[in-house]
Structures are given as structure tokens and as C-alpha cells.
């Protein structure tokens, strides 16, 4: 279960980094 949560967090951070990069 913790693995799934970690995966979701990694995906969230990945999407957030892309959005931040696109805003620049």
C-alpha cells in the first residue's frame, strides 16, 4: 500500500515539474 502511495506522489511531483517547466 505504501508503495502505491509513493508511486502516486512520484507521479504528482513529475506532473508538477512539467507544469512548472511549461509556465516558464
ABEGO torsion letter per residue (X at the ends): XAAAAAAAAAAAAAAAAAAAAAAX
